[in-house]
Amino acid sequence: MKDFDDREERVGKLKGLGCARKRVEDARFTQGKGNYVDDVKLPGMLFGDFVRSPYAHARIKSIDATAALELPGVIAVLTAEDLKPLNLHWMPTLAGDKQMVLADGKVLFQGQEVAFVVAEDRYIAADAIELVEVDYEDLPVIVDPFEALTTDVVLREDLDTSEPGAHGPRKHHNHIFLWEEGDKTATEQAIESSEVVAEEMVYYHRTHPCPLETCGCVASMDKVNGKLTLWGTFQAPHVVRTVASLLSGIAEHDIRVISPDIGGGFGNKVGVYPGYVCAIVASIVTGKPVKWIEDRMDNLMATAFARDYWMKGRISATKEGKITGLHCHVTADHGAFDACADPTKFPAGFFHICTGSYDIPVAYVGVDGVYTNKAPGGVAYRCSFRVTEAAYFIERMIEVLAIELNMDAAELRRINFIRADQFPYHSALGWEYDSGDYHTAWDKALAAVDYEGLRKEQAERVEAFKRGETRTLLGIGLTHFTEIVGAGPVKNCDILGMGMFDSCEIRIHPTGSATARLGTISQGQGHATTFGQILASEIGISSDNITIEEGDTDTAPYGLGTYGSRSTPVAGAAAAMAGRKIRAKAQMIAAYLLEVHDGDLEWDIDRFVVKGAPDRFKTMTEIAYAAYNQAIPGLEPGLEAVSYYDPPNMTYPFGAYICVMEIDVDTGEHKIRQFYALDDCGTRINPMVIEGQVHGGLTEALAIAMGQEIAYDDLGNCKTGTLMDFFLPTAVETPHYTTDHTETPSPHHPIGAKGVGESPNVGGVPAFSNAVHDAFRAFGLRQSHMPHDHWRVWKIAHDLGLHG
């Protein structure tokens, strides 16, 4: 019993995997001691601001900066003409396209950067941009991607339409690529020969991550030693360093990129923006540090958007509901430039996970990328490269098929789930799902909400509505999603030619504490907490004694950054593997100290114990001290390790979400009565951090489904460029969430973890949306487009004749 109690005590002190450890980062954040980009203040620092286009499509006839330059405190006004001698007026995008840094000849979207004003004070810079006179000539505006493929209006005059794009032939001057996966012929044959076919156009509207902290940077060029230091809101600091080197010509070892604390990323801060390039150029030219910080309107209007996918689907099944085929064609609005942050080989990201959780024998997906007069981007807004669009598509198509079959949507899902004994499962579109137990999760979710009781109540509510006894309807939003995260294997994932591995370097200090440096960067995910827990379980040192460092390219090993839920699946695996290298050397040191063969030792929480003699052991603290003060034959002094981890496969977390919503048909207002979210992210590192991630992701999903939108009028004016018009939920609108889990470890991940940070956004959006659709299903509604704000929901009721 004593030994058991001792083990329990040691496990508790370790605070490793599974411990609901409080986030160590929060102490400084709650006291206002965070260190963000705008906190960086350097001697002689200048400030930059952009002159932005009020037009969505116009030719620039002239730019007159005379009045601005006469304003006291203005140092310079940069235009494309100033950048041309440096060949910096255009820059490559992560998607293989090129993008204007400053408008070259014409503008292609409202808010596009036209000139960069550098001044001694940010308020002077703000005044000066109003004094720059730009003469524009209006051009026809195209904001409809379908019109873009038929119009004579050429948006990208810099491109030769006779030459192929980055991903093959272009079929129109406003066409970017056609990307295809699956067997098109077999899929069409299966659908044509099926007993039941459902067709629908599913639109996932353009939205925006809108992080609390907007994008920004501070560039400081030291001309004496030729070193450039760049602080910024970068989700992938090493990639930014590589891009900065390619653009500036400065050797990469002379560039230091630092990502300090970041106030939310959500994919918005993966790419390289003109502000970064202009700040670097301005610092090189002036010899002084230059800071650029977006305001909120700039962020919403011009920084990378998300979604904007028109998805035409066809799904077929037998009369009994067994799915036989899935066909999807996407028209993807990429805006003025193809600036999506997707792996090079996948111009539509991982959209081909659109078969979801279902055993679909044949499938085909084709995606047409299209230029329009909107802001560029296409970021993975809290999702792994278009997975959210894919999950929304298949979960809406399942609902439409259920209507076509007159079948309960929960049962339709159940009979089509991939079975547990089918894993590893090879999907019709090329992915190998690692593990899962969908039926168990689904049954647990349905039982938790009393699904049968809810359906009975819903039917009674419909009858009461028809009798005029109530004006509210009940909707039950079902979703079972499978995500693909952990980009990724170098064999099929890269950005700008850099394979998407990640890294961890560990240094054990003589007194038994440790420092670990990783190639990721936290934007609120709690890396300093959870990575410490992974290492604690691997190396037997309390997570309280492990310091996690990220975000400084001069100290951290090269990594591909944090986005797409890749931190735990890739960097977390790198940490575990580096920890095992530490433990392997520690075992040899312990064997020497205990005068036994290393094979005679076994690992026990925080120490190596001689097999069969538990009283003979060496703790990691003792081993660490010996590593630095004893000459051990055959071993170098010290206790350090580094691991660059290239995962053999992605990981596939999944979840079962159910939203119970009441809708007032006369006002369009909704009330979330219950939201149940079951997630399976494999091995759970910190239950409290997981719950926080799920709550945050679900609230973002609520915003997207129920009102958040980047909308344009026919002239390309952004109608939602302020927080007066762009919906961000507060505590008032946010419902209570009930979280739950199952645990199906990934068989190929060192600790079995899959990732969870983006799952609630992926699964939450279709759950909220399906609840709206389900509320009106009894009255004939089949499909409506998000966002489901009060006006649109009222309009649904009106069009169905429910206001009479």
C-alpha positions in Angstrom: 0.0 0.0 0.0 2.9 2.3 0.8 4.4 1.7 -2.6 1.1 2.5 -4.2 0.7 5.7 -2.2 4.2 6.7 -3.2 3.5 6.1 -6.8 0.3 8.1 -6.7 2.1 11.0 -4.9 4.8 11.0 -7.6 2.3 10.9 -10.4 0.5 13.9 -8.8 3.8 15.9 -8.4 4.7 15.2 -12.1 1.5 16.9 -13.4 1.8 15.0 -16.7 -0.6 13.6 -19.2 -4.3 13.7 -18.1 -3.8 16.3 -15.4 -6.1 19.3 -15.3 -3.2 21.6 -14.7 -4.0 25.3 -14.6 -2.5 27.2 -17.5 0.8 28.6 -16.5 0.5 31.4 -19.1 -2.5 33.0 -17.5 -0.7 34.5 -14.5 0.9 37.2 -16.7 -2.1 37.7 -18.9 -4.6 38.2 -16.1 -2.2 40.8 -14.6 -1.8 42.7 -17.9 1.8 41.6 -18.2 1.6 40.1 -21.7 4.1 41.2 -24.3 2.4 41.9 -27.7 3.8 43.4 -30.9 2.3 46.8 -30.1 4.2 46.7 -26.8 7.5 46.7 -28.6 9.0 50.2 -28.3 12.4 51.0 -29.8 14.5 54.2 -29.8 13.7 56.3 -32.8 10.9 54.1 -34.0 8.8 55.3 -36.9 5.2 54.3 -37.8 3.6 53.2 -41.0 0.1 53.4 -42.3 -1.6 52.6 -45.6 -3.4 54.6 -48.1 -6.1 52.1 -49.1 -8.4 52.1 -52.2 -12.0 53.0 -51.8 -12.7 51.2 -55.0 -13.0 47.5 -55.7 -11.7 47.7 -59.2 -10.1 50.8 -60.7 -7.1 52.0 -62.7 -4.7 54.3 -60.9 -4.0 57.3 -63.1 -1.7 59.1 -60.7 -0.6 59.3 -57.0 0.3 62.7 -55.6 2.0 62.6 -52.2 3.1 66.3 -52.1 0.7 67.4 -49.4 1.5 64.4 -47.3 5.2 64.9 -47.5 4.8 68.6 -46.5 3.1 67.5 -43.2 5.7 67.9 -40.3 6.8 64.5 -39.1 6.2 62.6 -42.4 9.4 60.8 -43.4 8.4 59.1 -46.6 5.5 57.9 -48.8 6.2 54.6 -50.6 4.4 53.6 -53.8 4.8 50.6 -56.2 7.1 52.8 -58.3 9.5 53.1 -55.3 9.4 49.3 -54.8 10.0 48.4 -58.4 13.8 49.0 -58.4 14.0 46.5 -55.5 11.6 44.1 -57.3 9.4 44.2 -54.2 6.2 45.7 -55.7 4.9 42.1 -56.0 5.4 39.2 -53.7 4.8 35.4 -54.0 1.8 34.0 -52.1 1.8 30.7 -50.2 -0.5 29.3 -52.9 1.9 29.8 -55.8 0.4 33.0 -57.1 1.8 36.5 -56.8 0.3 39.5 -55.0 0.8 43.2 -55.2 2.6 44.7 -52.2 1.4 48.1 -53.3 -1.1 48.7 -56.1 0.7 48.5 -59.4 -1.3 50.2 -62.1 -4.7 49.3 -60.7 -6.5 48.1 -57.6 -8.5 44.9 -57.4 -10.4 45.1 -54.1 -11.7 47.7 -51.7 -9.1 48.4 -49.0 -6.1 47.3 -51.2 -2.8 48.9 -50.2 -2.0 51.8 -52.5 0.8 53.7 -50.7 2.7 53.4 -47.4 3.2 56.5 -45.3 6.1 56.5 -42.8 6.0 59.1 -40.0 7.4 59.9 -36.6 4.1 59.3 -34.9 1.2 57.0 -35.7 -1.3 59.8 -35.5 0.8 61.9 -38.0 0.8 58.8 -40.3 -3.0 58.6 -40.0 -3.4 62.2 -40.9 -0.9 61.9 -43.8 -2.7 59.1 -45.5 -5.7 61.4 -45.9 -3.5 63.9 -47.8 -2.2 61.5 -50.4 -4.3 62.2 -53.6 -5.0 59.2 -55.8 -6.7 59.7 -59.1 -8.8 56.5 -59.9 -10.6 55.5 -63.1 -13.5 53.2 -62.3 -13.5 49.7 -63.9 -16.3 47.1 -63.9 -16.6 45.2 -60.6 -17.0 41.5 -60.4 -18.0 40.1 -57.0 -19.9 37.0 -58.2 -17.6 34.0 -58.9 -20.0 32.5 -61.4 -20.1 35.8 -63.3 -16.3 36.0 -63.1 -16.1 32.8 -65.2 -18.2 34.2 -68.0 -17.4 37.9 -68.1 -15.1 39.7 -70.6 -13.7 41.7 -67.8 -10.1 40.7 -67.1 -9.2 41.1 -63.4 -5.6 39.9 -63.4 -4.0 41.7 -66.3 -0.6 40.7 -65.1 -1.2 37.1 -65.9 -0.8 35.5 -69.4 -4.1 33.6 -69.9 -2.4 31.3 -72.4 -0.1 29.9 -69.7 -1.2 27.4 -67.1 -1.5 28.5 -63.5 0.2 26.9 -60.5 -2.0 23.9 -60.6 -2.6 23.3 -64.3 -4.5 24.9 -67.3 -6.7 27.9 -66.7 -10.0 27.8 -68.6 -10.8 31.5 -68.4 -8.9 34.6 -67.7 -10.5 34.8 -64.2 -10.0 31.1 -63.5 -7.2 30.1 -61.1 -7.2 26.3 -61.1 -9.3 23.1 -61.3 -8.3 20.6 -58.7 -9.9 17.1 -58.7 -9.8 14.1 -56.5 -11.7 10.7 -56.8 -13.1 8.6 -59.6 -15.4 10.9 -61.5 -16.7 8.3 -64.0 -17.4 5.7 -61.4 -19.1 8.2 -59.1 -21.4 9.5 -61.9 -22.3 5.9 -62.8 -23.1 5.0 -59.2 -25.3 8.1 -58.8 -27.1 7.6 -62.1 -27.9 3.9 -61.2 -29.0 4.6 -57.6 -32.6 4.3 -56.3 -32.5 7.7 -54.5 -30.5 10.9 -55.4 -30.5 14.2 -53.5 -29.0 17.3 -55.1 -28.3 20.7 -53.4 -26.2 23.8 -53.6 -24.6 24.4 -50.3 -23.0 27.8 -49.7 -20.5 28.5 -46.9 -20.4 32.3 -46.8 -17.3 34.5 -46.6 -16.4 35.2 -43.0 -13.3 36.3 -41.1 -11.3 35.2 -38.0 -11.3 38.7 -36.5 -8.7 38.0 -33.8 -8.7 40.2 -30.7 -5.2 41.5 -31.8 -5.0 42.7 -35.4 -1.9 42.0 -37.5 1.2 44.0 -37.1 5.0 44.0 -37.0 8.1 46.0 -36.0 11.0 45.8 -38.5 14.4 47.0 -37.3 17.4 46.9 -39.7 20.8 47.3 -38.1 22.9 48.6 -40.9 26.1 48.3 -38.9 26.0 44.5 -38.6 23.6 43.8 -41.4 21.0 42.2 -39.1 17.3 42.5 -39.6 15.0 41.8 -36.6 11.3 41.4 -37.2 8.7 41.2 -34.4 5.3 40.3 -35.6 2.0 38.5 -35.2 3.3 35.4 -37.0 1.7 31.9 -36.6 4.7 30.5 -38.5 7.8 32.6 -37.6 10.3 30.4 -39.4 8.4 30.5 -42.6 8.1 34.3 -42.4 11.9 34.4 -41.9 12.4 32.3 -45.1 10.0 34.5 -47.1 11.6 37.7 -45.7 15.0 36.4 -46.9 13.7 35.5 -50.4 12.1 38.9 -50.8 14.8 41.1 -49.3 17.9 39.2 -50.4 19.2 39.3 -46.9 20.8 36.0 -45.8 18.5 34.0 -43.6 21.0 33.8 -40.8 21.0 37.6 -40.7 17.3 37.7 -40.1 15.7 37.2 -36.6 11.9 36.8 -36.4 10.3 37.0 -33.1 6.6 36.2 -32.4 5.8 37.4 -28.9 2.5 36.9 -27.3 -0.3 36.7 -29.9 -3.8 37.8 -29.2 -5.5 35.1 -31.3 -4.5 33.8 -34.7 -7.2 31.4 -36.0 -5.3 31.1 -39.3 -5.5 34.9 -39.9 -1.8 35.3 -39.1 -0.2 32.5 -41.2 0.3 34.4 -44.4 2.6 37.3 -45.3 1.0 40.7 -45.7 2.1 43.8 -47.5 2.5 45.6 -44.1 5.3 43.3 -43.3 7.2 43.9 -46.5 6.6 47.7 -46.4 7.8 47.9 -42.8 11.0 46.0 -43.7 11.7 48.2 -46.8 11.0 51.4 -44.7 13.4 50.2 -42.0 16.1 49.4 -44.5 15.7 52.8 -46.3 15.5 54.9 -43.1 17.8 52.9 -40.9 15.2 53.1 -38.1 12.7 50.7 -36.6 9.3 50.9 -38.3 6.1 49.7 -36.7 2.9 48.8 -38.6 -0.3 47.9 -36.8 -3.7 47.3 -38.5 -6.8 49.0 -37.3 -10.0 46.9 -37.1 -11.4 48.1 -40.4 -8.2 47.3 -42.2 -8.2 43.8 -40.6 -11.8 43.0 -41.6 -11.6 44.5 -45.1 -8.2 43.6 -46.3 -6.6 40.8 -44.2 -7.2 37.2 -45.3 -10.8 36.1 -45.3 -12.1 32.5 -44.8 -14.6 30.2 -46.6 -16.6 31.6 -49.6 -17.3 28.2 -51.1 -20.3 27.4 -53.4 -20.6 23.6 -53.2 -22.9 21.8 -55.6 -23.6 18.3 -54.2 -25.2 15.1 -55.4 -25.5 12.1 -53.0 -27.1 8.8 -53.8 -28.4 5.9 -51.8 -30.5 2.8 -51.7 -34.1 3.0 -50.5 -32.9 1.6 -47.2 -30.5 4.6 -46.9 -27.1 3.1 -47.7 -25.1 5.7 -49.4 -23.7 4.7 -52.8 -21.9 7.7 -54.1 -21.0 11.4 -53.5 -20.3 14.0 -56.2 -19.2 17.6 -55.3 -18.3 20.5 -57.5 -17.0 23.7 -55.7 -16.8 27.2 -57.1 -14.2 28.8 -54.7 -14.1 32.6 -54.6 -10.4 33.4 -53.8 -10.7 37.2 -54.3 -8.1 39.3 -56.1 -5.1 37.0 -55.5 -4.8 33.3 -54.7 -3.3 33.9 -51.3 -4.7 30.8 -49.5 -2.4 29.2 -46.9 -2.8 25.7 -48.1 -0.2 22.9 -48.6 1.3 23.3 -52.1 -0.1 20.1 -53.5 -3.6 20.8 -52.3 -4.9 24.1 -53.7 -8.3 23.5 -52.0 -6.7 22.3 -48.8 -8.0 19.1 -47.3 -11.5 19.6 -48.7 -11.5 16.0 -49.9 -12.2 14.9 -46.4 -15.8 15.7 -47.5 -16.9 12.1 -47.3 -16.8 12.8 -43.5 -17.6 10.0 -41.1 -19.3 7.8 -43.7 -18.4 4.7 -45.6 -19.0 6.0 -49.1 -17.8 3.6 -51.8 -17.1 6.1 -54.6 -16.7 9.8 -54.6 -15.5 12.7 -56.7 -14.7 16.3 -55.9 -13.7 19.1 -58.2 -12.8 22.6 -57.1 -12.6 25.6 -59.4 -10.7 28.5 -58.0 -11.9 31.9 -59.2 -10.6 35.5 -59.1 -13.1 38.3 -58.0 -12.9 41.9 -56.8 -12.8 40.9 -53.1 -10.0 40.8 -50.6 -7.7 37.7 -51.0 -7.0 35.1 -48.5 -8.8 31.8 -47.9 -7.3 31.1 -44.5 -8.0 28.0 -42.4 -10.2 29.9 -39.9 -9.9 27.5 -36.9 -9.9 24.6 -39.2 -7.3 22.5 -41.0 -7.3 23.7 -44.6 -10.9 23.8 -45.7 -12.0 21.0 -43.5 -14.8 23.1 -42.0 -16.3 23.7 -45.5 -16.0 19.9 -46.2 -17.7 19.0 -42.9 -20.5 21.5 -43.4 -21.0 20.2 -47.0 -21.4 16.5 -46.0 -23.5 17.2 -42.9 -25.9 19.3 -44.9 -26.0 16.7 -47.7 -26.9 14.0 -45.1 -29.8 16.1 -43.9 -31.0 16.7 -47.5 -30.7 13.0 -48.2 -32.7 12.2 -45.1 -35.5 14.4 -46.4 -35.4 12.7 -49.8 -35.6 9.3 -48.1 -38.1 10.4 -45.4 -35.8 8.9 -42.9 -34.6 10.0 -39.4 -31.3 11.8 -39.9 -29.7 10.2 -36.8 -30.5 6.7 -38.1 -29.2 7.6 -41.6 -25.9 8.6 -40.1 -25.8 5.4 -38.0 -26.2 3.0 -40.9 -23.5 4.8 -42.9 -20.8 5.3 -40.3 -17.4 3.7 -40.9 -17.3 0.8 -38.4 -14.7 0.5 -35.8 -13.4 -2.7 -37.3 -12.8 -0.9 -40.7 -9.9 1.2 -39.3 -7.4 2.1 -40.6 -10.0 3.1 -43.2 -9.1 4.2 -46.8 -11.6 6.8 -48.0 -12.8 7.0 -51.6 -10.9 10.3 -51.9 -7.5 9.1 -50.8 -7.2 9.5 -47.0 -6.3 6.8 -44.5 -8.3 7.5 -41.3 -6.2 6.3 -38.4 -8.8 5.2 -35.8 -12.3 5.8 -34.6 -15.4 4.4 -32.9 -18.2 6.5 -34.3 -21.1 4.3 -33.3 -20.2 4.4 -29.6 -19.8 8.2 -29.7 -23.1 8.6 -31.5 -25.1 6.4 -29.2 -23.6 8.2 -26.2 -24.5 11.6 -27.7 -28.1 10.6 -28.5 -28.7 9.1 -25.1 -27.2 12.2 -23.4 -29.8 14.5 -24.9 -32.7 12.1 -24.8 -33.0 12.2 -28.6 -36.2 10.2 -28.8 -37.8 12.5 -26.3 -36.7 15.5 -28.2 -38.2 14.2 -31.5 -41.5 13.5 -29.7 -41.5 17.1 -28.2 -40.7 18.5 -31.7 -43.6 16.7 -33.3 -45.9 18.0 -30.5 -44.6 21.5 -31.0 -45.4 21.4 -34.7 -49.0 20.3 -34.0 -49.3 23.0 -31.4 -48.0 25.6 -33.8 -50.6 24.5 -36.4 -53.3 24.9 -33.8 -52.1 28.4 -33.0 -51.0 27.5 -29.5 -47.3 28.5 -29.9 -45.2 30.7 -32.2 -41.9 28.9 -31.5 -40.5 25.9 -33.3 -38.0 23.3 -32.1 -34.9 22.4 -34.1 -32.6 19.5 -33.4 -29.2 20.1 -35.1 -27.3 16.8 -35.6 -23.6 16.6 -36.7 -21.1 13.9 -36.7 -17.8 15.1 -38.1 -14.4 13.7 -38.8 -11.5 16.2 -39.1 -8.1 15.7 -40.6 -5.3 17.6 -38.8 -1.6 17.3 -38.1 -0.2 18.6 -41.4 1.8 17.0 -42.0 3.8 14.3 -43.6 6.5 15.8 -45.8 5.6 13.3 -48.5 2.4 15.3 -49.2 2.5 18.5 -47.3 4.6 21.5 -47.7 4.4 25.3 -47.8 6.8 27.1 -50.2 8.7 23.9 -50.6 9.2 23.5 -46.8 8.0 20.2 -45.6 5.5 20.5 -42.7 7.5 18.7 -40.0 8.0 20.2 -36.6 10.6 20.2 -33.9 11.6 20.2 -30.3 14.9 20.8 -28.6 15.3 19.8 -24.9 18.0 20.8 -22.4 18.0 19.2 -19.0 19.9 21.4 -16.5 22.2 19.9 -13.9 19.8 20.5 -11.0 17.0 18.6 -12.8 14.9 21.3 -14.4 14.5 21.6 -18.2 14.0 24.0 -21.1 12.3 22.9 -24.2 12.2 24.9 -27.4 9.7 24.2 -30.2 9.0 25.4 -33.7 5.4 26.3 -32.9 4.0 29.5 -31.5 1.0 29.7 -29.1 -1.9 32.1 -29.8 -3.9 31.1 -26.8 -3.7 27.3 -27.1 -1.8 26.9 -23.8 1.4 25.4 -25.2 3.5 26.3 -22.2 1.1 24.2 -20.1 0.4 21.2 -22.3 3.8 20.7 -23.9 5.2 20.7 -20.4 2.8 18.0 -19.5 3.8 15.8 -22.4 7.5 16.2 -21.5 6.8 15.5 -17.8 5.4 12.1 -18.6 8.2 11.4 -21.0 11.2 12.5 -18.9 10.0 12.3 -15.3 10.5 15.9 -14.4 7.6 17.9 -13.0 5.9 20.1 -15.6 6.3 22.9 -13.1 10.1 22.6 -13.6 9.9 22.6 -17.5 10.0 25.9 -19.3 8.6 26.0 -22.9 10.0 28.5 -25.3 8.6 29.3 -28.8 8.5 32.1 -31.4 12.1 33.2 -31.7 14.0 31.9 -34.8 17.4 32.6 -33.1 16.7 30.1 -30.4 13.9 27.7 -31.5 14.6 24.9 -34.0 13.0 25.3 -37.5 9.4 24.4 -37.5 6.3 25.2 -39.6 4.3 26.9 -36.9 0.9 26.7 -35.3 -2.3 26.4 -37.4 -4.5 23.6 -38.6 -4.5 21.8 -35.2 -1.0 20.7 -35.9 0.6 21.6 -32.5 -0.2 18.4 -30.6 -0.2 16.0 -33.6 3.2 17.2 -34.9 5.0 19.4 -32.4 3.6 17.4 -29.5 5.0 14.3 -31.1 8.3 16.0 -31.7 8.4 16.8 -28.0 7.6 13.2 -27.0 10.3 11.8 -29.3 12.9 14.3 -28.0 11.9 13.3 -24.5 12.4 9.6 -25.4 15.9 10.4 -26.6 16.6 12.1 -23.3 15.3 9.1 -21.5 17.4 6.7 -23.5 20.6 8.4 -22.6 19.4 8.8 -19.0 18.9 5.0 -18.8 22.5 4.5 -19.8 23.7 7.0 -17.1 21.5 5.3 -14.5 22.9 1.9 -15.4 26.4 3.1 -14.9 25.5 4.7 -11.5 23.7 1.6 -10.4 26.4 -0.8 -11.8 23.9 -2.8 -13.8 23.3 -3.4 -17.5 20.9 -0.8 -18.9 18.6 -3.7 -20.0 18.2 -4.5 -16.3 16.4 -1.2 -15.7 12.7 -0.3 -16.1 11.1 3.2 -16.2 8.9 4.1 -13.3 7.2 7.5 -13.5 10.2 9.7 -12.6 13.1 7.2 -12.2 14.8 4.1 -13.4 14.5 1.1 -11.2 16.5 -2.1 -11.1 14.1 -4.9 -12.2 13.2 -7.0 -9.2 14.9 -4.6 -6.8 12.6 -1.6 -6.5 14.7 -0.1 -3.6 17.5 0.4 -6.1 16.8 3.4 -8.4 18.0 6.7 -9.7 15.6 9.6 -10.2 15.8 11.9 -13.2 17.1 14.7 -10.9 20.0 12.5 -9.8 20.7 11.4 -13.3 20.7 15.0 -14.6 23.3 16.0 -12.0 25.5 13.0 -12.8 25.3 13.8 -16.6 27.2 17.0 -15.9 29.6 16.0 -13.1 30.7 12.5 -13.8 32.8 11.0 -16.5 30.7 8.2 -17.9 32.5 5.8 -20.3 31.1 6.0 -23.8 28.9 9.0 -23.2 29.3 12.7 -23.8 28.6 15.0 -20.9 25.3 16.7 -20.7 21.7 15.7 -21.2 20.2 17.3 -24.4 18.2 16.1 -27.4 16.5 17.4 -30.5 13.8 15.8 -32.6 12.5 16.8 -36.0 9.3 14.9 -36.4 7.8 14.0 -39.8 4.5 12.3 -39.0 3.7 9.1 -41.0 0.0 10.2 -41.4 -2.4 12.9 -40.4 -4.6 12.3 -37.4 -8.4 12.1 -37.5 -10.2 13.5 -34.4 -14.0 13.3 -34.6 -17.0 14.4 -32.6 -20.8 14.1 -32.2 -22.6 17.4 -31.6 -26.3 18.1 -31.0 -27.8 21.5 -30.8 -31.4 22.0 -29.5 -32.7 25.4 -30.7 -36.0 27.2 -30.3 -37.0 29.7 -33.0 -39.6 32.5 -32.8 -41.1 32.5 -36.3 -42.4 36.1 -35.9 -39.0 37.7 -35.0 -36.5 35.2 -36.4 -34.9 35.1 -33.0 -33.4 31.9 -31.7 -32.6 30.5 -28.3 -30.1 27.7 -27.8 -31.7 25.5 -25.2 -29.0 22.8 -25.2 -25.7 22.2 -26.9 -24.0 18.9 -26.4 -20.5 18.4 -27.7 -18.7 15.1 -27.6 -15.1 15.1 -28.9 -12.7 12.3 -29.4 -9.2 13.7 -29.7 -7.3 10.6 -28.9 -5.2 10.8 -25.7 -6.3 13.7 -23.6 -3.4 15.8 -22.4 -5.2 18.4 -20.2 -9.0 18.1 -19.8 -9.4 21.7 -18.6 -7.5 23.1 -21.6 -9.6 20.9 -23.9 -12.8 22.2 -22.4 -11.6 25.8 -22.9 -10.7 25.1 -26.5 -14.1 23.5 -27.2 -16.0 26.4 -25.6 -14.1 29.0 -27.6 -14.4 27.1 -30.9 -18.2 26.6 -30.4 -18.7 30.3 -29.7 -16.9 31.1 -33.0 -19.1 28.5 -34.7 -22.2 30.1 -33.2 -21.0 33.5 -34.7 -20.4 32.0 -38.1 -23.6 30.1 -38.4 -25.9 32.7 -36.8 -24.7 36.0 -38.2 -21.0 36.5 -38.9 -20.4 37.5 -42.5 -18.1 39.5 -44.8 -20.6 40.9 -47.2 -20.2 43.0 -50.4 -22.6 45.0 -52.5 -22.5 45.0 -56.3 -19.8 47.7 -56.4 -17.5 45.7 -54.2 -18.0 47.8 -51.1 -17.4 45.8 -47.9 -20.7 46.2 -45.9 -19.3 44.6 -42.7 -16.1 46.4 -42.2 -16.7 47.4 -38.5 -17.8 45.6 -35.4 -21.0 47.5 -35.6 -21.9 45.2 -38.6 -19.7 42.1 -38.1 -21.2 39.8 -35.5 -19.0 38.9 -32.5 -20.9 37.0 -29.7 -20.7 38.3 -26.2 -21.6 36.5 -23.0 -25.2 37.6 -23.6 -25.5 35.6 -26.9 -23.2 32.7 -25.9 -25.2 29.6 -24.6 -24.2 27.0 -22.1 -22.2 24.1 -23.5 -22.2 20.5 -22.2 -18.9 18.8 -23.2 -18.2 15.1 -23.2 -15.7 12.7 -24.8 -14.7 9.3 -25.9 -11.0 8.4 -26.3 -9.7 6.6 -29.3 -5.9 7.0 -29.5 -4.2 7.4 -32.8 -2.1 4.3 -33.4 0.8 6.1 -35.1 1.2 9.1 -32.8 3.8 8.7 -30.0 1.3 9.4 -27.3 -1.9 8.7 -29.2 -3.0 12.3 -29.4 -5.0 13.7 -32.3 -5.6 17.4 -31.7 -8.8 19.2 -30.7 -8.5 23.0 -31.0 -10.4 23.3 -34.3 -12.9 20.5 -33.9 -15.6 22.7 -32.2 -15.6 25.1 -35.1 -15.6 22.3 -37.7 -18.5 20.5 -36.0 -20.3 23.4 -34.4 -21.2 25.3 -37.6 -23.2 22.4 -39.1 -24.8 21.6 -35.8 -26.1 25.2 -35.4 -27.1 25.4 -39.0 -28.8 22.0 -39.1 -30.9 23.1 -36.0 -32.3 26.0 -38.0 -33.1 23.8 -41.0 -34.6 21.1 -38.8 -37.0 23.5 -37.1 -38.6 24.3 -40.4 -38.3 20.8 -42.0 -41.9 19.9 -41.2 -43.0 22.9 -43.2 -41.1 22.1 -46.3 -37.7 23.8 -45.9 -34.9 21.9 -47.5 -32.0 24.3 -47.8 -31.2 27.9 -46.9 -27.9 29.7 -46.8 -25.9 30.9 -43.8 -25.6 33.0 -41.8 -28.9 32.4 -40.1 -29.4 35.9 -38.6 -32.8 37.1 -37.3 -33.7 38.7 -40.6 -32.9 35.6 -42.7 -34.7 33.2 -40.3 -37.7 35.5 -40.3 -37.6 35.5 -44.1 -37.6 31.6 -44.1 -40.8 31.7 -42.0 -42.3 34.3 -44.3 -41.5 32.4 -47.5 -43.0 29.2 -46.0 -46.2 31.1 -45.2 -45.8 30.8 -41.4 -46.7 34.5 -40.7 -50.2 34.3 -42.1 
